[in-house]
Amino acid sequence: MDCLSPILDIGTRLWDCSSKHVAYIHDLEENLQKLRTEMEVLNCRRHDVWCRVEATEQQPRMRRSEEVDGWLESAKTMDNEVNEIIQEGDQELQNKCVGSCCPKNLKSSYKIGKRIIKKINSVEDLLKKGEPYCSDTAVAVKLPRKRLLIPEWPVENTVGQDSKLERVWRCIEDETIRIIRFCGVGGVGKTTLLKKVSNEFHRRSHDFDAVIWAMMPRQENYIEKVQEVIRKKLEIPDSIWDQCSGEDEKGAHIFSVLKSKKFVLLLDNVWEQFNLLTLGIHLRNDQNQSKVIYTARSLGLSFDVEAQVTIEVERLPPEQALSLFRTTVGESILSTHPELSDLANTFVRRCGGLPLALLTVAGAMASRKNLREWRHTVELLDTHPSEIAGMGGYVFPLLKFSYDNLNEATAQNCFLYCSIFPEAYNIPIDELIDLWIGEGFLDGADPCGQGEFIVGTLRLAYLLESDESKQCVRMHDVVRHMALWLARDQGKNKNKVLVAKSGRITDQELTKWEEATWISLFGSSSREKIDYSPSCHYLSTLLLRDAQLESFPSGFFDSMPALKVLDLSGNRGLVELPSNIGNAKTLQYLNLSLTSIAKLPTGLRNLRNLRCLLLDYTVNLKWIPKELISNFLCLQVYSKINGVTEDFRSVDVPPSADEIAFLEVLECLGDINKIGITLFCAPSFEKILESCTLRSCIRKLTFKECTGLISLYFTEELSNLERLEIFHCSSLKEFKVSEGCKLGSLSKVYIGVCPLLLNLNVLAYARNLEILTILDCESLKEVTSETMAFPGLKTISLTHLKNLKSICPSPSCFPSLLEIEVSKCPSLRQLPFDVESADFLQKIRGETEWWDGLVWDDEAVKDACLLKFISTPFELLQIKKDDAVPKTSSFKDGVHIVNQTKAETPPHPKPSPKPSKTDIDDQLNLEDIEAIKVIGRGSAGVVQLVRHKLTGHFFALKTIVMNTDEAVRRQIVNELKANQSSHCPYIVNCYQSFYNHGVISIILEYMDSGSLADFLKKVTFIPEPYLAAICA
C-alpha cells in the first residue's frame, strides 16, 4: 500500500487538475446562470449607490468622490463585459452535437467556461468593494467654495433707498422667501435699487455660490438671450452649449449646473409673463434656498411661486426729492442767485418725486447760472418738456416702455386719452369709461366691463394712480407729459392734442384747432361766446368744461366732420345749442351736464350714432321728448340726475304716465346698459322693478319728492346699482328687500329730509358700501339694527338727526371706517367702536359740546378716539333750523355791511373801511331780499345777486346743499370760519345763515370784481396782517 500512495497522490492531483478544466466544460450552463445572478446583484447595488450619490450632489458644492466614481465606472464596464460573455455562452450552449450533451468544439467551450469563472470572481470582488457605499460611508466630498459674483455697479446718487435696501436684505436672509420683486413706474429707481442689492453681495457675508445679473431684452427670443447671459456666468463651455438644439435643452443644461448651487438671479426689466423653468431656474428645491430678484413695471407680472414678496418702489417725498435735486445741481450753482432756490422747488414739484426726471432736469441745469435760463426751463417743463435736454431723448423713451408693454392698441389709446385732462386732475372712472365709449375705443358686448379691465391694467402698469376713494384715477405729471408727447407723434405735431386749464380762447388759439385731434379746455375762458368757426377736419374730441361759454355760432359744428366727443358740461351760461348740431352725425358722446340748456334742439334726432348722453343737473331742462330719445338706437349710456342743488320747490314734477312712458323708451333701446335717472313718482320705480332691462342698467338712482312712496322694495336684480339718493320723500317709512338681494355694487348712499324714515337696515345688504350720508331724518332712531359688518364703509356723515340714538349694535360693524362726522345729533351718546376699529379710524368730526357728552364703556376706546377727534366749526354758521325760514336774526358784532350801492375793488393799496352796519337795519331775513340774477354756480350750490327790498343794499346769496361731497363741504365750512373770524376788508364777509330742509342759505358781501383769487391778481399791495388772515 505504501508504494501505491505516491501513485494515488499523483492520480488525485491529476484528477483535481483535470476535473477543474473539465468543469469549465461540464458546468458551463450552471456557471453562466450564476454569472447572470451575480451581475444582477451588482447592477442593483450600482443603482443604489448612484441614487445616493445623486441625492448627495443635490447639496451645494457636494461632488462624488473619485473612489466612488471609479467604482461606478468599473461596475458599468463590468456590466458591458458580462453581457458580452453571457451572449457568447448562450451561443456555445446551442452548439452541441445532435442527440448528445457534448459540445461540438471542446476547445471553444473550455475557453468560454474559463472566462465565465473569472468574471464571476471579478463581479464578486466589485460587490464586496461596493458594499460600504450603500451604508454610512461617504460617497461625496465638499468642494471648496468658488463664488461667481458680478462686478460692482457704479450707482448714481440716490436718496431714500437705504430702508428699502435693508428690507430686501432681510428677505434675502429669510430662507422661506424665494422670489422678491420690485414694482413701480418707469424711472422711479427699481434698477438702481437692484444694482445696490447686487453690490451688497460684495460687502456682506453670505453663502451664495453665484450671483447672476441679466436684463430681459424686449425681443421675441428674450428667453435664449437671458439663457446666454446665465450660461456665460456659469462658464458652460461653448462645445457643450452649441450642441443644445433649443431653449428647452439649454434650460435643462442650466438646470443641471444650478441644481447643486445656491444662487441669486437678479433679473432686470421683466416685461412679459413666462415660466422660470424655461430659463433652467427651479425654485421648488428646498435644499439650496436660491433666490430670484426681479424688477417689473406692472403688478400683474409674477412667477408661479408661492414664496414671493413685492416691494413697491415709490416716488420720493418732497423733502427727499428736493435734496436729490439740489445735490445734483450743486449748491454752488443755486447760491448764484436768491431766486434759483425757489425755482428749484418749482422744478421738484413739476417732476413729482420721480428720480429719473429729477436727475435729468437737475443735470440739464447743473451748469446754468443765468436766471432767465432757469425761468425759461420752468416754462418748457410746463408746455414742451421734451425740449429739455434728456427728457425727449431719454426720459420719455424710457417711460414709453410701459406704454409699449400694454400690447393691445385699445389699452394704448385709452392711456393716451387720459392725457387730455389737466395736471393732477382726479378723473372719475365712470366718466373716463364713458369718454372711451364715445371715442369708440370700447366696442365689445360689455364696454363698461372692458373699460374697468383697462383701468385695472393701467393701474397695475403704474400708468394711472388711484385716489383714496378708488373711484378716481390720475396721471403722474411726468407720465402725463410722456403721454402727450406720444399723442403728439413724439413731439412732432404739437397742435395735435391741445390741453389748457383756465385758458384763453383767442382767435389765434382757434386757428390751432384746425390741426387738432383732441382739444380740452378746463376752467374759465377769456370770452363768453365763440364767433369764429374753425375748420377742424381731424377733430374727434372737444372738451370745453366750466369755460363760461354762453353761445356758439350757428355753423360751428358743421366744420367738424369727424367729431365724436362733445363735452360742454359746467358752462352755466349756455342756454341753447346751435340748431344745426344735428349735422355732427359722427357724434357719439354728448355731455351737457351743469348747463342751463332749457330744451334740446330737434336736430339732435339726426345723431343716430350717439352712444352716451349725459344731462345731469340741467336745472332748466324740465322734460325730454321721448320721441327724441327713441331715435338714439345706439345709445348705451344715459344719465339725467336732478341734483339737490336745484330749487326743489320749482321742479315741474312730470305726470306719472309720462315718466313711465319715458322709461319704456329707454327699455326699448337695444344697446342701453347704463342709466342714471331721477324719479318723482312711485309707480316709476315699480316700472323699473318689472323690467329686466331697466333693473340691470340702473347705475345711479335718485328719488326726489317722490309722492306716494311709502316703502322701497329692492330686489337682487338691482345688482348694478352704484349710487342711491333719496331726498324730500316725506311719506317714505321703510325699505324692503327680496330674498337673495345683495346690492353688491352699491357704494354711495345719500338720504336727506325723509321725516318718517325709521331705519336703514337695507344697507346691511350693501356689502361694498363706502360712503353713507344721512341728513335731516327726524324719525330715525338707529341707522341699522343689524349686526352684520360693513366691510368697505369708509365715511359716515350724520347731520341734523335729532332722535338718532344708535348707529349700529355691534362695535365691529365698521372694520374699514376712516372718518365719521356727526353734526346736530344731540341724542347720539355712544359710538360703535372697539379698540381695533378705533385704531383704524382716522378722523371723528363733531361739535365739542356733543363730544363732551358721549358715554364710553371702555376708557381705552375713548383715549384712542380722542386722538382722532376734530372739533368742527359748524356752530359758526349760526344755522337755525325750522320748518319756516327765520324772520329775523342779528348781525355779529364787528362785521360791517357793504356800501349803499355795491362793493367795489379798493382803488388804493391800503384798505378803505367799509360803512358801518348802522347804514341799514341791523336785521336780515330771506323774505326781505329779492333775486336779481344768478352770478355763479358750483358743485355745492348757486350764488345769486340779491337786493334788500327796503334799503336797496346788494348782497350775494349762496345756497348750499349739505349732502354734497365731503371735500366741498369742508371747504365751505373753512371759508365761513375764515369769514367770521377775520375783519380783513379783503375777505368777503358773511352776514347771516339760515337752514331749511337740508339747504343752507348764506348772505354774503357782494363784490363785483369776482372771486378772491381774481381780486388778488389785481391788487399790488396787501398789509401783512390782512395777508396772514387770508392765508389762515
Secondary structure in CASP SS format (residue, H / E / C, confidence):
PFRMAT SS
TARGET T0000
AUTHOR 0000-0000-0000
METHOD secondary structure of the structure
MODEL  1
M C 1.00
D C 1.00
C C 1.00
L H 1.00
S H 1.00
P H 1.00
I H 1.00
L H 1.00
D H 1.00
I H 1.00
G H 1.00
T H 1.00
R H 1.00
L H 1.00
W H 1.00
D H 1.00
C H 1.00
S H 1.00
S H 1.00
K H 1.00
H H 1.00
V H 1.00
A H 1.00
Y H 1.00
I H 1.00
H H 1.00
D C 1.00
L H 1.00
E H 1.00
E H 1.00
N H 1.00
L H 1.00
Q H 1.00
K H 1.00
L H 1.00
R H 1.00
T H 1.00
E H 1.00
M H 1.00
E H 1.00
V H 1.00
L H 1.00
N H 1.00
C H 1.00
R H 1.00
R H 1.00
H H 1.00
D H 1.00
V H 1.00
W H 1.00
C H 1.00
R H 1.00
V H 1.00
E H 1.00
A H 1.00
T H 1.00
E H 1.00
Q C 1.00
Q C 1.00
P C 1.00
R C 1.00
M E 1.00
R E 1.00
R E 1.00
S C 1.00
E H 1.00
E H 1.00
V H 1.00
D H 1.00
G H 1.00
W H 1.00
L H 1.00
E H 1.00
S H 1.00
A H 1.00
K H 1.00
T H 1.00
M H 1.00
D H 1.00
N H 1.00
E H 1.00
V H 1.00
N H 1.00
E H 1.00
I H 1.00
I H 1.00
Q H 1.00
E H 1.00
G H 1.00
D H 1.00
Q H 1.00
E H 1.00
L H 1.00
Q H 1.00
N C 1.00
K E 1.00
C C 1.00
V C 1.00
G C 1.00
S C 1.00
C C 1.00
C C 1.00
P E 1.00
K C 1.00
N C 1.00
L H 1.00
K H 1.00
S H 1.00
S H 1.00
Y H 1.00
K H 1.00
I H 1.00
G H 1.00
K H 1.00
R H 1.00
I H 1.00
I H 1.00
K H 1.00
K H 1.00
I H 1.00
N H 1.00
S H 1.00
V H 1.00
E H 1.00
D H 1.00
L H 1.00
L H 1.00
K H 1.00
K H 1.00
G H 1.00
E H 1.00
P H 1.00
Y H 1.00
C H 1.00
S C 1.00
D C 1.00
T C 1.00
A C 1.00
V C 1.00
A E 1.00
V E 1.00
K E 1.00
L C 1.00
P C 1.00
R C 1.00
K C 1.00
R C 1.00
L E 1.00
L C 1.00
I C 1.00
P C 1.00
E C 1.00
W C 1.00
P C 1.00
V C 1.00
E C 1.00
N C 1.00
T C 1.00
V C 1.00
G C 1.00
Q C 1.00
D H 1.00
S H 1.00
K H 1.00
L H 1.00
E H 1.00
R H 1.00
V H 1.00
W H 1.00
R H 1.00
C H 1.00
I H 1.00
E H 1.00
D C 1.00
E C 1.00
T C 1.00
I C 1.00
R C 1.00
I E 1.00
I E 1.00
R E 1.00
F E 1.00
C E 1.00
G C 1.00
V C 1.00
G C 1.00
G C 1.00
V C 1.00
G C 1.00
K H 1.00
T H 1.00
T H 1.00
L H 1.00
L H 1.00
K H 1.00
K H 1.00
V H 1.00
S H 1.00
N H 1.00
E H 1.00
F H 1.00
H H 1.00
R H 1.00
R C 1.00
S C 1.00
H C 1.00
D C 1.00
F C 1.00
D C 1.00
A E 1.00
V E 1.00
I E 1.00
W E 1.00
A E 1.00
M E 1.00
M C 1.00
P C 1.00
R C 1.00
Q C 1.00
E C 1.00
N C 1.00
Y H 1.00
I H 1.00
E H 1.00
K H 1.00
V H 1.00
Q H 1.00
E H 1.00
V H 1.00
I H 1.00
R H 1.00
K H 1.00
K H 1.00
L C 1.00
E C 1.00
I C 1.00
P C 1.00
D H 1.00
S H 1.00
I H 1.00
W H 1.00
D C 1.00
Q C 1.00
C C 1.00
S C 1.00
G C 1.00
E H 1.00
D H 1.00
E H 1.00
K H 1.00
G H 1.00
A H 1.00
H H 1.00
I H 1.00
F H 1.00
S H 1.00
V H 1.00
L H 1.00
K C 1.00
S C 1.00
K C 1.00
K C 1.00
F E 1.00
V E 1.00
L E 1.00
L E 1.00
L E 1.00
D E 1.00
N E 1.00
V E 1.00
W C 1.00
E C 1.00
Q C 1.00
F C 1.00
N C 1.00
L H 1.00
L H 1.00
T H 1.00
L H 1.00
G C 1.00
I C 1.00
H C 1.00
L C 1.00
R C 1.00
N C 1.00
D C 1.00
Q C 1.00
N C 1.00
Q C 1.00
S C 1.00
K E 1.00
V E 1.00
I E 1.00
Y E 1.00
T E 1.00
A E 1.00
R C 1.00
S C 1.00
L C 1.00
G C 1.00
L C 1.00
S C 1.00
F C 1.00
D C 1.00
V C 1.00
E C 1.00
A C 1.00
Q E 1.00
V E 1.00
T E 1.00
I E 1.00
E E 1.00
V C 1.00
E C 1.00
R C 1.00
L C 1.00
P C 1.00
P H 1.00
E H 1.00
Q H 1.00
A H 1.00
L H 1.00
S H 1.00
L H 1.00
F H 1.00
R H 1.00
T H 1.00
T H 1.00
V H 1.00
G C 1.00
E H 1.00
S H 1.00
I H 1.00
L H 1.00
S C 1.00
T C 1.00
H C 1.00
P C 1.00
E H 1.00
L H 1.00
S H 1.00
D H 1.00
L H 1.00
A H 1.00
N H 1.00
T H 1.00
F H 1.00
V H 1.00
R H 1.00
R H 1.00
C H 1.00
G C 1.00
G C 1.00
L C 1.00
P H 1.00
L H 1.00
A H 1.00
L H 1.00
L H 1.00
T H 1.00
V H 1.00
A H 1.00
G H 1.00
A H 1.00
M H 1.00
A C 1.00
S C 1.00
R C 1.00
K C 1.00
N C 1.00
L H 1.00
R H 1.00
E H 1.00
W H 1.00
R H 1.00
H H 1.00
T H 1.00
V H 1.00
E H 1.00
L H 1.00
L H 1.00
D H 1.00
T H 1.00
H C 1.00
P H 1.00
S H 1.00
E H 1.00
I C 1.00
A C 1.00
G C 1.00
M H 1.00
G H 1.00
G H 1.00
Y H 1.00
V H 1.00
F H 1.00
P H 1.00
L H 1.00
L H 1.00
K H 1.00
F H 1.00
S H 1.00
Y H 1.00
D H 1.00
N C 1.00
L C 1.00
N C 1.00
E C 1.00
A H 1.00
T H 1.00
A H 1.00
Q H 1.00
N H 1.00
C H 1.00
F H 1.00
L H 1.00
Y H 1.00
C H 1.00
S H 1.00
I H 1.00
F C 1.00
P C 1.00
E C 1.00
A C 1.00
Y C 1.00
N C 1.00
I E 1.00
P E 1.00
I H 1.00
D H 1.00
E H 1.00
L H 1.00
I H 1.00
D H 1.00
L H 1.00
W H 1.00
I H 1.00
G H 1.00
E H 1.00
G C 1.00
F C 1.00
L C 1.00
D C 1.00
G C 1.00
A C 1.00
D C 1.00
P H 1.00
C H 1.00
G H 1.00
Q H 1.00
G H 1.00
E H 1.00
F H 1.00
I H 1.00
V H 1.00
G H 1.00
T H 1.00
L H 1.00
R H 1.00
L H 1.00
A C 1.00
Y C 1.00
L C 1.00
L C 1.00
E E 1.00
S E 1.00
D C 1.00
E C 1.00
S C 1.00
K C 1.00
Q C 1.00
C E 1.00
V E 1.00
R E 1.00
M C 1.00
H C 1.00
D H 1.00
V H 1.00
V H 1.00
R H 1.00
H H 1.00
M H 1.00
A H 1.00
L H 1.00
W H 1.00
L H 1.00
A H 1.00
R C 1.00
D C 1.00
Q C 1.00
G C 1.00
K C 1.00
N C 1.00
K C 1.00
N C 1.00
K C 1.00
V E 1.00
L E 1.00
V E 1.00
A E 1.00
K E 1.00
S C 1.00
G C 1.00
R C 1.00
I C 1.00
T C 1.00
D H 1.00
Q H 1.00
E H 1.00
L H 1.00
T H 1.00
K H 1.00
W H 1.00
E H 1.00
E H 1.00
A C 1.00
T C 1.00
W E 1.00
I E 1.00
S E 1.00
L E 1.00
F E 1.00
G C 1.00
S C 1.00
S C 1.00
S C 1.00
R C 1.00
E C 1.00
K E 1.00
I C 1.00
D C 1.00
Y C 1.00
S C 1.00
P C 1.00
S C 1.00
C C 1.00
H C 1.00
Y C 1.00
L C 1.00
S C 1.00
T E 1.00
L E 1.00
L E 1.00
L E 1.00
R E 1.00
D C 1.00
A C 1.00
Q C 1.00
L C 1.00
E C 1.00
S E 1.00
F C 1.00
P C 1.00
S C 1.00
G C 1.00
F H 1.00
F H 1.00
D H 1.00
S H 1.00
M C 1.00
P C 1.00
A C 1.00
L C 1.00
K C 1.00
V E 1.00
L E 1.00
D E 1.00
L C 1.00
S C 1.00
G C 1.00
N C 1.00
R C 1.00
G C 1.00
L C 1.00
V C 1.00
E C 1.00
L C 1.00
P C 1.00
S H 1.00
N H 1.00
I H 1.00
G H 1.00
N H 1.00
A C 1.00
K C 1.00
T C 1.00
L C 1.00
Q C 1.00
Y E 1.00
L E 1.00
N E 1.00
L C 1.00
S C 1.00
L C 1.00
T C 1.00
S C 1.00
I C 1.00
A C 1.00
K C 1.00
L C 1.00
P C 1.00
T H 1.00
G H 1.00
L H 1.00
R H 1.00
N H 1.00
L C 1.00
R C 1.00
N C 1.00
L C 1.00
R C 1.00
C E 1.00
L E 1.00
L E 1.00
L C 1.00
D C 1.00
Y C 1.00
T C 1.00
V C 1.00
N C 1.00
L C 1.00
K C 1.00
W C 1.00
I C 1.00
P C 1.00
K H 1.00
E H 1.00
L H 1.00
I H 1.00
S C 1.00
N C 1.00
F C 1.00
L C 1.00
C C 1.00
L C 1.00
Q C 1.00
V E 1.00
Y E 1.00
S E 1.00
K E 1.00
I C 1.00
N C 1.00
G C 1.00
V C 1.00
T C 1.00
E C 1.00
D C 1.00
F H 1.00
R H 1.00
S H 1.00
V C 1.00
D C 1.00
V C 1.00
P C 1.00
P C 1.00
S H 1.00
A H 1.00
D H 1.00
E H 1.00
I H 1.00
A H 1.00
F H 1.00
L H 1.00
E H 1.00
V H 1.00
L H 1.00
E H 1.00
C H 1.00
L C 1.00
G C 1.00
D C 1.00
I C 1.00
N C 1.00
K E 1.00
I E 1.00
G E 1.00
I E 1.00
T E 1.00
L E 1.00
F E 1.00
C E 1.00
A H 1.00
P H 1.00
S H 1.00
F H 1.00
E H 1.00
K H 1.00
I H 1.00
L H 1.00
E H 1.00
S C 1.00
C H 1.00
T H 1.00
L H 1.00
R H 1.00
S H 1.00
C H 1.00
I E 1.00
R E 1.00
K E 1.00
L E 1.00
T E 1.00
F E 1.00
K E 1.00
E E 1.00
C E 1.00
T E 1.00
G C 1.00
L C 1.00
I C 1.00
S E 1.00
L E 1.00
Y E 1.00
F E 1.00
T C 1.00
E C 1.00
E C 1.00
L C 1.00
S C 1.00
N C 1.00
L C 1.00
E C 1.00
R E 1.00
L E 1.00
E E 1.00
I E 1.00
F E 1.00
H C 1.00
C C 1.00
S C 1.00
S C 1.00
L C 1.00
K C 1.00
E E 1.00
F E 1.00
K E 1.00
V E 1.00
S C 1.00
E C 1.00
G C 1.00
C C 1.00
K C 1.00
L C 1.00
G C 1.00
S C 1.00
L C 1.00
S C 1.00
K E 1.00
V E 1.00
Y E 1.00
I E 1.00
G E 1.00
V C 1.00
C C 1.00
P C 1.00
L C 1.00
L C 1.00
L C 1.00
N C 1.00
L C 1.00
N H 1.00
V H 1.00
L H 1.00
A H 1.00
Y H 1.00
A C 1.00
R C 1.00
N C 1.00
L C 1.00
E C 1.00
I E 1.00
L E 1.00
T E 1.00
I E 1.00
L E 1.00
D C 1.00
C C 1.00
E C 1.00
S C 1.00
L C 1.00
K C 1.00
E E 1.00
V C 1.00
T C 1.00
S C 1.00
E C 1.00
T C 1.00
M C 1.00
A C 1.00
F C 1.00
P C 1.00
G C 1.00
L C 1.00
K C 1.00
T E 1.00
I E 1.00
S E 1.00
L E 1.00
T E 1.00
H C 1.00
L C 1.00
K C 1.00
N C 1.00
L C 1.00
K C 1.00
S E 1.00
I C 1.00
C C 1.00
P C 1.00
S C 1.00
P C 1.00
S C 1.00
C C 1.00
F C 1.00
P C 1.00
S C 1.00
L C 1.00
L C 1.00
E E 1.00
I E 1.00
E E 1.00
V E 1.00
S E 1.00
K C 1.00
C C 1.00
P C 1.00
S C 1.00
L C 1.00
R C 1.00
Q C 1.00
L C 1.00
P C 1.00
F C 1.00
D C 1.00
V H 1.00
E H 1.00
S H 1.00
A H 1.00
D H 1.00
F H 1.00
L C 1.00
Q C 1.00
K E 1.00
I E 1.00
R E 1.00
G E 1.00
E C 1.00
T H 1.00
E H 1.00
W H 1.00
W H 1.00
D H 1.00
G C 1.00
L C 1.00
V C 1.00
W C 1.00
D C 1.00
D C 1.00
E H 1.00
A H 1.00
V H 1.00
K H 1.00
D H 1.00
A H 1.00
C H 1.00
L H 1.00
L C 1.00
K C 1.00
F E 1.00
I E 1.00
S E 1.00
T C 1.00
P H 1.00
F H 1.00
E H 1.00
L H 1.00
L H 1.00
Q C 1.00
I C 1.00
K C 1.00
K E 1.00
D C 1.00
D C 1.00
A C 1.00
V C 1.00
P C 1.00
K C 1.00
T C 1.00
S C 1.00
S E 1.00
F C 1.00
K C 1.00
D C 1.00
G C 1.00
V C 1.00
H C 1.00
I C 1.00
V C 1.00
N C 1.00
Q C 1.00
T C 1.00
K C 1.00
A E 1.00
E C 1.00
T C 1.00
P C 1.00
P C 1.00
H C 1.00
P C 1.00
K C 1.00
P C 1.00
S C 1.00
P C 1.00
K C 1.00
P C 1.00
S C 1.00
K H 1.00
T H 1.00
D H 1.00
I C 1.00
D C 1.00
D C 1.00
Q E 1.00
L C 1.00
N C 1.00
L H 1.00
E H 1.00
D H 1.00
I E 1.00
E E 1.00
A E 1.00
I E 1.00
K E 1.00
V E 1.00
I E 1.00
G E 1.00
R E 1.00
G C 1.00
S C 1.00
A C 1.00
G E 1.00
V E 1.00
V E 1.00
Q E 1.00
L E 1.00
V E 1.00
R E 1.00
H E 1.00
K C 1.00
L C 1.00
T C 1.00
G C 1.00
H C 1.00
F E 1.00
F E 1.00
A E 1.00
L E 1.00
K E 1.00
T E 1.00
I E 1.00
V E 1.00
M C 1.00
N C 1.00
T C 1.00
D C 1.00
E H 1.00
A H 1.00
V H 1.00
R H 1.00
R H 1.00
Q H 1.00
I H 1.00
V H 1.00
N H 1.00
E H 1.00
L H 1.00
K H 1.00
A H 1.00
N H 1.00
Q H 1.00
S H 1.00
S C 1.00
H C 1.00
C C 1.00
P C 1.00
Y C 1.00
I C 1.00
V C 1.00
N C 1.00
C E 1.00
Y E 1.00
Q E 1.00
S E 1.00
F E 1.00
Y E 1.00
N E 1.00
H C 1.00
G C 1.00
V E 1.00
I E 1.00
S E 1.00
I E 1.00
I E 1.00
L E 1.00
E E 1.00
Y C 1.00
M E 1.00
D C 1.00
S C 1.00
G C 1.00
S C 1.00
L H 1.00
A H 1.00
D H 1.00
F H 1.00
L H 1.00
K H 1.00
K H 1.00
V C 1.00
T C 1.00
F C 1.00
I C 1.00
P C 1.00
E H 1.00
P H 1.00
Y H 1.00
L H 1.00
A H 1.00
A H 1.00
I H 1.00
C H 1.00
A C 1.00
END
